[in-house]
Amino acid sequence: MTKMKVGLVGCGNIGADLCIFLQKGSVPAEIAALHDINEERANLLKRSFHLDAPVCSLEETAEKAHFLVECAVAEAVKPVIEAAIRHRRDCLIMSVSGLMAHPELLEAAQERNIQVRIPSGAICGLDGIRAAMEAGLHSVLLVTRKPPKGLMGAPYLQEHEIRIDNLTEPMIVFEGNALEAARAFPANVNVAGALSLAGIGPKETRVRIIADPKATENIHEIHAEGAFGRMQTVTANLPSPRNPKSSYLASLSACAELRAAAQAFLTYCTYCEEKVKQRTGS
Ligand SMILES: NC(=O)c1ccc[n+]([C@@H]2O[C@H](COP(=O)([O-])OP(=O)(O)OC[C@H]3O[C@@H](n4cnc5c(N)ncnc54)[C@H](O)[C@@H]3O)[C@@H](O)[C@H]2O)c1
């Protein structure tokens, strides 16, 4: 059976989640090459999952794959999309903050017909946001509610000397746009990024972050208004079974994107085979 060859850039938690997903065998895709700035991590992943794939440079990874998956860090997004464009590969970008910082990368890829897939991450409702954009959105607000320990250590709390370790009631710790939220609470950036890229952009998307001592889950609400009417969604996230720092839905959304990419690739292969048959009359 034809399989989509995946070039994995970043061999940490999400990379491992994707390997587990591919091992189940229900998706016509396989890891064809791995790259990590820390080669030992790539070698560890290769050994752990008995991958028949070389550990190599980003350039070689792009060369050997049909499809690139970035699950590294924001700084890796630019070189990965540039490599995807050079080698004409579609790609999945997990470090959405890297895209928020470089919107021109999406335009460059679009101009060359390279599809950059952005996972919905730990939030639902982006389909409705995208649809609503066709007639225009007036406002989009993301309200994120987390247990205090999920926010501790954020640069914004330290800079503003905000203490949340002894809260008894919920406290709004941040209000601003998605770009400001990305700098203030980098760990929250993927949800704000996915929402703003699906909708009215990082400068116009408002973000409110609440530290709630009674919360047991990471809860993300979307409140949007536009020509279509009003929308509210609520996603209450459980942690990923393998990685308690990350929401399970975020990993699942990466898997769903990989499945969709593999299916699109197979459809394209079948189309090409049919064309060849028609031409050769076989
Ligand atoms: N979109 C979402 O919903 C979502 C959800 C979870 C995580 N993420 C993002 O996905 C990325 C990976 O998350 P993770 O939990 O697997 O992180 P992780 O720290 O477990 O793994 C990251 C790996 O990338 C490697 N790396 C770092 N810089 C690199 C570079 N320049 N080039 C190649 N490899 C590099 C590291 O050595 C590490 O092995 C992060 O940016 C994270 O914010 C996105």
The ligand as a Tripos MOL2 file, in Angstrom:
@<TRIPOS>MOLECULE
LIG
   44    48     1     0     0
SMALL
NO_CHARGES

@<TRIPOS>ATOM
      1 N1         -0.6710   23.6910   18.3950 N.am      1 LIG1
      2 C1         -0.8900   23.0840   19.5470 C.2       1 LIG1
      3 O1         -2.0040   22.9120   19.9780 O.2       1 LIG1
      4 C2          0.2720   22.5740   20.3480 C.ar      1 LIG1
      5 C3          0.0760   21.7250   21.4350 C.ar      1 LIG1
      6 C4          1.1900   21.2730   22.1340 C.ar      1 LIG1
      7 C5          2.4550   21.7030   21.7800 C.ar      1 LIG1
      8 N2          2.5800   22.5440   20.7320 N.ar      1 LIG1
      9 C6          3.8970   23.0480   20.3150 C.3       1 LIG1
     10 O2          4.5690   21.9980   19.6530 O.3       1 LIG1
     11 C7          5.9760   22.1580   19.8570 C.3       1 LIG1
     12 C8          6.5360   20.8320   20.3900 C.3       1 LIG1
     13 O3          5.9230   20.5410   21.6370 O.3       1 LIG1
     14 P1          6.4910   19.3400   22.5270 P.3       1 LIG1
     15 O4          5.6260   19.2460   23.7140 O.co2     1 LIG1
     16 O5          6.6910   18.1280   21.6860 O.co2     1 LIG1
     17 O6          7.9320   19.9360   22.9550 O.3       1 LIG1
     18 P2          9.1860   19.1350   23.4750 P.3       1 LIG1
     19 O7         10.0330   20.1210   24.2120 O.co2     1 LIG1
     20 O8          8.7880   17.8870   24.1480 O.co2     1 LIG1
     21 O9          9.9890   18.7230   22.1160 O.3       1 LIG1
     22 C9         10.5400   19.6640   21.2490 C.3       1 LIG1
     23 C10        11.7180   19.0210   20.5010 C.3       1 LIG1
     24 O10        12.1660   19.9370   19.4950 O.3       1 LIG1
     25 C11        13.5930   19.9810   19.5150 C.3       1 LIG1
     26 N3         14.0330   21.2630   18.9810 N.ar      1 LIG1
     27 C12        14.1720   22.4470   19.6270 C.ar      1 LIG1
     28 N4         14.5600   23.4040   18.7680 N.ar      1 LIG1
     29 C13        14.6630   22.8170   17.5510 C.ar      1 LIG1
     30 C14        15.0150   23.2840   16.2650 C.ar      1 LIG1
     31 N5         15.3380   24.5710   16.0380 N.pl3     1 LIG1
     32 N6         15.0030   22.4200   15.2440 N.ar      1 LIG1
     33 C15        14.6980   21.1230   15.4400 C.ar      1 LIG1
     34 N7         14.3550   20.6140   16.6420 N.ar      1 LIG1
     35 C16        14.3320   21.4520   17.6810 C.ar      1 LIG1
     36 C17        13.9780   19.7510   20.9700 C.3       1 LIG1
     37 O11        15.2930   19.2730   21.0810 O.3       1 LIG1
     38 C18        12.9170   18.7200   21.3920 C.3       1 LIG1
     39 O12        13.3680   17.3970   21.1560 O.3       1 LIG1
     40 C19         6.1390   23.3430   20.8260 C.3       1 LIG1
     41 O13         6.4610   24.5090   20.1090 O.3       1 LIG1
     42 C20         4.7760   23.4660   21.4680 C.3       1 LIG1
     43 O14         4.4790   24.8050   21.8620 O.3       1 LIG1
     44 C21         1.5350   22.9810   20.0150 C.ar      1 LIG1
@<TRIPOS>BOND
     1     1     2 1
     2     2     3 2
     3     2     4 1
     4     4     5 ar
     5     4    44 ar
     6     5     6 ar
     7     6     7 ar
     8     7     8 ar
     9     8     9 1
    10     8    44 ar
    11     9    10 1
    12     9    42 1
    13    10    11 1
    14    11    12 1
    15    11    40 1
    16    12    13 1
    17    13    14 1
    18    14    15 2
    19    14    16 1
    20    14    17 1
    21    17    18 1
    22    18    19 2
    23    18    20 1
    24    18    21 1
    25    21    22 1
    26    22    23 1
    27    23    24 1
    28    23    38 1
    29    24    25 1
    30    25    26 1
    31    25    36 1
    32    26    27 ar
    33    26    35 ar
    34    27    28 ar
    35    28    29 ar
    36    29    30 ar
    37    29    35 ar
    38    30    31 1
    39    30    32 ar
    40    32    33 ar
    41    33    34 ar
    42    34    35 ar
    43    36    37 1
    44    36    38 1
    45    38    39 1
    46    40    41 1
    47    40    42 1
    48    42    43 1
@<TRIPOS>SUBSTRUCTURE
     1 LIG1         1 GROUP 0 **** ****
